[in-house]
Amino acid sequence: MLKAYKYRIYPKGEQQQYRRFFLFAILIIILSGIFYYYYALRSVSTYDKVMRAVEAEGSYITKESIVEIEFKENIQKLVIGMDQNKKVHFFFLAETN
């Protein structure tokens, strides 16, 4: 009687094809993790930077709190306004290259 084995015997070359596929999938996962870290976690918008500076200063917005922020864009003008619901809005006029 023939015995059935648990493992599969691959034809020549097919096993390397599976190995290449899994290595490629692992490479894609690693590259997507690096992309997520650099572009999603490290890039903070200018709005968030201003909000953090305002929160650090308390409820007062001073000239110093705005100057301490590192802007990636070339900000020409920063307008701070308040609407009827007393929500603060920031408007930026940035020079584009």
C-alpha positions as CSV (number, residue, x, y, z in Angstrom):
1,M,0.0,0.0,0.0
2,L,1.1,3.5,-0.7
3,K,1.7,5.9,2.1
4,A,0.5,9.5,1.9
5,Y,2.9,12.1,3.2
6,K,1.9,15.4,4.9
7,Y,4.3,17.5,2.9
8,R,3.9,18.3,-0.7
9,I,6.7,17.6,-3.2
10,Y,7.0,20.6,-5.5
11,P,7.9,20.3,-9.1
12,K,11.3,21.8,-10.0
13,G,11.2,25.6,-9.8
14,E,7.7,25.9,-8.2
15,Q,9.1,26.0,-4.7
16,Q,11.4,28.9,-5.6
17,Q,8.4,30.7,-7.0
18,Y,6.5,30.5,-3.7
19,R,9.6,31.6,-1.8
20,R,10.0,34.7,-4.1
21,F,6.4,35.5,-3.6
22,F,6.6,35.5,0.2
23,L,9.9,37.4,0.2
24,F,8.3,40.0,-2.0
25,A,5.2,40.2,0.3
26,I,7.5,40.7,3.3
27,L,9.4,43.4,1.5
28,I,6.1,45.3,0.6
29,I,5.0,45.1,4.3
30,I,8.3,46.5,5.5
31,L,8.3,49.3,2.9
32,S,4.7,50.2,3.7
33,G,5.6,50.4,7.4
34,I,8.6,52.7,6.7
35,F,6.3,54.9,4.5
36,Y,3.7,55.1,7.2
37,Y,6.2,56.1,9.8
38,Y,7.8,58.9,7.8
39,Y,4.8,60.3,6.0
40,A,1.9,59.7,8.3
41,L,3.4,59.9,11.8
42,R,6.3,62.4,11.3
43,S,4.7,64.9,9.0
44,V,2.6,67.1,11.2
45,S,0.5,69.8,9.5
46,T,1.1,73.5,10.0
47,Y,-2.4,73.7,11.6
48,D,-1.4,71.2,14.3
49,K,1.9,73.0,15.0
50,V,0.0,76.3,15.6
51,M,-2.6,74.6,17.7
52,R,0.1,73.0,19.9
53,A,1.9,76.3,20.3
54,V,-1.4,78.0,21.3
55,E,-2.2,75.2,23.8
56,A,1.3,75.6,25.2
57,E,0.8,79.3,25.8
58,G,-2.6,78.8,27.3
59,S,-5.6,80.7,26.0
60,Y,-3.4,83.6,24.9
61,I,-1.9,83.8,21.5
62,T,1.3,85.7,21.6
63,K,3.7,86.6,18.9
64,E,6.4,84.4,20.5
65,S,4.2,81.3,20.4
66,I,3.7,81.6,16.6
67,V,7.4,82.4,15.9
68,E,8.7,79.3,17.7
69,I,6.9,77.0,15.3
70,E,9.0,75.4,12.5
71,F,7.1,76.0,9.2
72,K,7.9,73.8,6.3
73,E,6.0,76.1,4.0
74,N,6.9,79.7,3.4
75,I,4.1,81.4,5.4
76,Q,3.5,85.0,4.4
77,K,0.6,85.8,6.6
78,L,-1.2,84.1,9.5
79,V,-4.8,85.2,10.2
80,I,-6.5,84.1,13.4
81,G,-10.2,84.5,13.6
82,M,-13.1,83.5,15.8
83,D,-16.6,82.5,14.5
84,Q,-20.0,82.9,16.2
85,N,-19.6,79.6,18.1
86,K,-16.3,81.0,19.6
87,K,-14.2,78.4,17.7
88,V,-10.8,79.7,16.6
89,H,-9.8,79.3,13.0
90,F,-6.4,79.8,11.4
91,F,-5.9,80.9,7.9
92,F,-2.5,80.7,6.2
93,L,-1.3,82.5,3.1
94,A,1.7,80.5,1.9
95,E,4.0,81.1,-1.0
96,T,4.2,78.2,-3.4
97,N,7.2,77.4,-5.4
